[in-house]
Amino acid sequence: MSPLLLSAVLECGRNNKEERRRKRLYWRISHKARQIRTMRIPRAALQSPSMSAFVTLYGSGSDQALITLTGFNHCSFRYLLPKFSSMFYSYSPYSEDGFLRRLPGSGRGRPRSMNDVQCLGLVLSWNRTRGSDMVLCLIFGVTDSVCKLFLRFGRLILLEILKRDSLAAVRMPYLPEAISFRGAVSMKYPLLKNVYCFMDGLKLRLEQSGNNTIQTMFYNGWQHDHFVNCVFAFAPNGTIIAAAINAPGSMHDSQIAEWGGIYAKLEDLYNEMGGLRVVDSAFLSSAVPVFNQVCARLFSSCRQCSRNGDHGTSYFSSPVRRMRHACLSRVFPANER
């Protein structure tokens, strides 16, 4: 047996031994002590869902507050709400197979702990948080079991309505759309000629795997943590026109774009209309001449101005940053904060 394999076996044995010791300790204590150790907030310590912090926040009409919690302003939230509501009241949150189950037409049964607005807010807030659901229970005034029930139910509904929404489709723009995007960018930023979209990477933090091989795949040495990497191309209207998702955290953004076929899609549109993309230095690659042309025109000027100490004449740097922020703010409104 190799030393590395032997070390892994010994480490696994130590972890199993520690887990058995904790279980024995847990079952030795009294029922009341076990209940206190459970990381849950009982119903008696929570507000009523109709008087919860989220109801107050949503009723205030403050875009800043709703963006901070859910990532959506009131206009975007109200766009999703009618579609979400129609399915929320037509299906049951209880399902044995994990799929949506339509309600019988009798209309009987206990009233639900959450309404459509609260359930949609719960799902969007969950996408903005990490760790325990305890904070969501406090914000929405529901117990842990109710929170998990409606969170699963709301995620299934949101997935179904986004599948049917044309604005949520990830697709390359048609030629007239790309030309209109190029005109919109050049009108606001005259120095960015023929630019119609922006592309950037996104790192999503991931729980560390117990398997050393998987852990190595998703470990990012630059960030010193475990991630799932994605690359998105954004249009000026806020839609995502190309995406490569769920790549291991050890992969570079340029490799992900090539692996996910984004380079090929953008190059096809470049050959049709000569449209360029705004990217950062992570996408500089000799294997993709189209992107070399884009990056060289944008970054060489910025670097040359920086070398000369003339920061006020970095013609490309400021428009590029502003366009990047504008595109991301339309897709992720939380960037407006």
C-alpha positions in Angstrom: 0.0 0.0 0.0 1.4 3.4 -1.0 2.1 6.0 1.8 -0.5 8.4 0.4 -3.3 5.8 0.4 -2.3 4.6 3.9 -2.5 8.2 5.1 -6.0 8.6 3.6 -7.2 5.3 5.3 -5.8 6.4 8.7 -7.4 9.8 8.4 -10.8 8.3 7.5 -10.5 5.9 10.5 -9.8 8.9 12.8 -12.8 10.8 11.5 -15.1 7.8 11.9 -13.9 7.3 15.5 -14.5 10.9 16.4 -18.0 10.8 14.9 -18.9 7.7 16.9 -17.6 9.4 20.1 -19.8 12.4 19.5 -22.9 10.2 18.9 -22.3 8.3 22.1 -22.0 11.6 24.0 -25.1 12.9 22.4 -27.3 10.0 23.4 -26.0 9.9 26.9 -27.4 13.3 27.8 -31.0 13.8 28.8 -33.8 14.6 26.3 -34.0 18.2 27.6 -30.3 18.7 27.1 -30.5 17.3 23.5 -33.4 19.6 22.8 -31.3 22.6 24.0 -28.4 21.5 21.8 -30.6 21.4 18.7 -29.8 24.4 16.5 -33.4 25.5 16.0 -35.6 28.3 17.1 -39.0 27.2 18.6 -42.3 28.7 17.5 -42.7 30.5 20.8 -39.5 32.6 20.2 -40.6 33.7 16.7 -42.8 36.5 15.4 -45.9 35.6 13.5 -45.2 35.3 9.7 -47.7 38.1 9.0 -45.8 40.4 11.4 -42.3 39.3 10.5 -39.3 41.4 9.6 -39.7 40.6 5.9 -43.3 41.8 5.8 -42.2 45.1 7.3 -39.3 45.4 4.8 -41.5 44.6 1.8 -44.2 46.9 2.9 -41.8 49.8 3.3 -41.4 50.0 -0.5 -37.6 50.5 -0.1 -35.7 49.2 -3.1 -32.5 49.5 -1.2 -33.8 47.2 1.6 -35.2 44.6 -0.8 -32.1 44.5 -3.0 -30.0 44.0 0.1 -32.0 41.0 1.2 -33.1 39.4 -2.1 -31.0 41.0 -4.8 -34.2 42.2 -6.6 -35.8 45.6 -6.5 -39.6 46.0 -6.2 -40.1 46.2 -10.0 -38.3 43.0 -10.7 -39.9 41.3 -7.7 -43.4 42.2 -8.9 -42.5 41.0 -12.4 -41.9 37.5 -11.0 -44.7 37.5 -8.4 -47.8 37.0 -10.7 -46.2 34.0 -12.4 -45.1 32.6 -9.0 -48.5 33.1 -7.4 -50.4 31.2 -10.1 -48.4 28.1 -9.4 -48.1 28.7 -5.6 -51.8 28.4 -5.1 -52.3 25.6 -7.7 -49.8 23.1 -6.3 -49.1 21.5 -2.9 -45.9 22.0 -1.0 -46.1 18.4 0.2 -44.6 15.9 -2.2 -43.1 12.5 -1.7 -41.2 12.2 -4.9 -39.7 15.7 -5.0 -41.9 16.9 -7.9 -44.7 19.5 -7.9 -48.1 17.9 -7.1 -51.3 19.7 -8.2 -53.9 20.5 -5.5 -57.3 18.8 -5.6 -60.2 21.1 -6.5 -61.9 20.8 -3.1 -60.2 23.9 -1.6 -60.1 22.3 1.9 -57.2 22.0 4.2 -55.3 24.1 6.8 -54.2 27.6 5.8 -50.5 27.8 4.8 -47.9 29.3 7.1 -46.6 31.5 4.2 -48.2 33.3 1.4 -46.8 33.8 -2.1 -44.9 37.0 -1.4 -43.2 35.5 1.6 -42.3 32.3 -0.2 -40.8 34.1 -3.2 -38.9 36.4 -0.8 -37.6 33.3 1.1 -36.3 31.6 -2.0 -34.6 34.8 -3.3 -33.1 35.5 0.2 -31.8 32.0 0.4 -29.9 32.5 -2.8 -28.1 35.5 -1.1 -27.1 33.8 2.1 -24.7 31.1 3.3 -24.7 28.8 6.3 -27.5 28.0 8.7 -31.2 28.7 7.8 -31.6 30.1 11.4 -31.4 33.7 10.1 -34.1 33.1 7.5 -36.3 31.7 10.2 -35.9 34.9 12.2 -36.5 37.1 9.2 -39.7 35.3 8.0 -41.0 34.2 11.3 -41.2 30.5 10.6 -39.8 27.4 12.2 -37.0 25.4 10.6 -39.3 22.6 9.3 -41.6 25.2 7.7 -38.7 27.1 6.3 -37.2 24.0 4.6 -40.7 22.9 3.3 -41.5 26.2 1.6 -37.9 26.7 0.5 -38.0 23.4 -1.5 -41.5 24.2 -2.8 -40.5 27.8 -3.8 -37.4 26.6 -5.6 -39.3 24.1 -7.7 -41.8 26.8 -8.7 -39.2 29.4 -9.5 -37.4 26.9 -11.7 -40.5 26.1 -13.6 -41.5 29.7 -14.3 -37.9 30.7 -15.3 -37.9 27.8 -17.8 -40.9 29.4 -19.5 -39.7 33.0 -19.4 -38.0 34.2 -22.5 -36.1 36.8 -20.6 -34.5 34.1 -18.5 -33.3 32.1 -21.5 -29.5 32.0 -22.0 -29.2 32.5 -25.8 -27.0 34.5 -28.2 -28.6 37.6 -29.5 -29.9 37.7 -33.1 -28.0 40.0 -35.5 -30.4 42.9 -35.2 -30.3 42.7 -31.4 -26.5 42.6 -31.4 -26.4 45.7 -33.6 -28.8 47.5 -31.3 -26.6 46.5 -28.3 -23.6 47.8 -30.1 -25.3 51.1 -30.8 -26.5 51.5 -27.2 -22.9 51.0 -25.9 -21.3 53.3 -28.4 -23.9 56.0 -27.7 -23.1 56.1 -24.0 -19.4 55.2 -24.3 -18.2 56.7 -27.7 -14.6 55.3 -27.2 -15.9 51.7 -27.1 -16.4 51.0 -30.8 -18.3 47.9 -31.9 -18.7 46.6 -28.3 -22.0 44.8 -27.6 -21.4 42.7 -24.5 -19.2 42.1 -21.5 -17.8 38.8 -20.1 -16.5 37.9 -16.6 -16.1 34.9 -14.3 -17.9 34.1 -11.1 -16.7 32.0 -8.2 -19.3 30.2 -6.0 -17.9 29.0 -2.7 -18.3 25.3 -2.1 -18.1 23.1 0.9 -14.9 21.2 1.2 -15.1 17.6 0.1 -13.8 14.7 2.2 -12.4 13.1 -1.0 -8.9 14.3 -1.6 -9.2 14.0 -5.4 -12.4 16.1 -5.5 -11.0 18.5 -3.0 -8.0 19.2 -5.2 -10.2 19.7 -8.3 -12.3 22.4 -6.6 -9.5 24.1 -4.6 -8.5 27.6 -5.9 -5.0 28.4 -4.9 -5.4 32.1 -5.6 -8.4 32.5 -3.3 -7.3 29.7 -0.9 -10.7 28.2 -0.8 -13.0 25.7 -2.7 -15.2 27.1 -5.5 -17.4 26.2 -8.4 -16.4 28.5 -11.3 -18.7 29.9 -13.9 -18.3 32.4 -16.8 -21.1 34.6 -18.1 -21.4 37.0 -21.0 -23.8 39.8 -20.4 -25.7 42.1 -22.8 -26.4 45.8 -22.0 -30.1 45.0 -21.4 -29.1 42.7 -18.5 -29.7 39.3 -20.1 -27.1 36.5 -20.1 -26.3 35.6 -23.6 -23.7 32.8 -23.0 -22.7 30.8 -20.0 -20.4 28.0 -18.9 -21.3 26.8 -15.4 -20.2 24.2 -12.7 -16.5 24.0 -13.6 -14.0 23.0 -11.0 -12.5 25.8 -9.0 -9.0 25.0 -10.2 -9.9 25.9 -13.8 -9.0 29.3 -15.2 -11.7 31.6 -16.6 -10.2 31.4 -20.1 -10.2 27.6 -20.0 -13.8 27.6 -18.8 -14.9 29.9 -21.6 -13.2 27.6 -24.2 -14.5 24.4 -22.5 -18.1 25.8 -22.4 -18.1 26.8 -26.0 -18.4 30.6 -25.2 -15.5 31.5 -27.4 -16.9 29.7 -30.4 -20.3 31.4 -30.0 -18.9 34.8 -29.7 -16.5 34.3 -32.6 -19.4 33.3 -34.8 -21.1 36.6 -34.1 -17.8 38.4 -34.5 -17.5 37.0 -38.0 -21.0 38.2 -38.9 -20.9 41.7 -37.6 -17.4 42.4 -36.2 -18.8 42.9 -32.7 -16.3 43.0 -29.8 -16.5 42.1 -26.2 -15.2 43.8 -23.1 -13.2 41.3 -21.0 -10.5 41.5 -18.4 -6.9 40.2 -18.5 -8.1 36.7 -17.4 -9.2 36.1 -21.0 -6.0 37.0 -22.7 -5.0 33.9 -24.7 -3.0 33.4 -27.8 -5.3 30.5 -28.7 -8.2 33.0 -29.3 -7.1 35.7 -31.7 -10.4 37.5 -31.6 -10.1 38.1 -27.9 -6.4 39.1 -28.3 -7.6 41.9 -30.6 -10.3 43.0 -28.1 -8.0 42.9 -25.0 -5.1 44.5 -26.8 -7.1 47.5 -27.8 -8.5 48.0 -24.3 -5.7 47.1 -22.0 -2.6 48.2 -23.9 -3.9 51.8 -23.8 -4.6 51.6 -20.1 -1.2 50.1 -19.3 0.6 52.6 -21.5 -1.1 55.6 -19.8 -0.3 54.1 -16.3 3.4 53.7 -17.3 3.5 57.4 -18.4 1.9 58.5 -15.2 -1.0 60.1 -17.1 -3.9 58.6 -15.2 -6.3 61.3 -16.3 -5.9 60.2 -20.0 -6.7 56.5 -19.5 -9.3 56.7 -22.2 -10.4 53.1 -22.1 -10.1 52.3 -18.4 -13.0 54.4 -17.1 -15.6 53.5 -19.8 -14.7 49.8 -19.5 -15.3 49.9 -15.8 -18.5 51.8 -16.1 -19.9 49.4 -18.8 -18.9 46.4 -16.7 -20.7 47.8 -13.7 -23.8 48.8 -15.7 -24.1 45.2 -17.2 -23.6 43.5 -13.9 -26.1 45.9 -12.2 -28.8 44.9 -14.6 -28.3 41.2 -14.1 -27.5 41.4 -10.3 -29.2 44.5 -8.9 -27.4 44.1 -5.6 -24.4 45.7 -7.3 -26.4 49.0 -7.3 -25.9 49.3 -3.6 
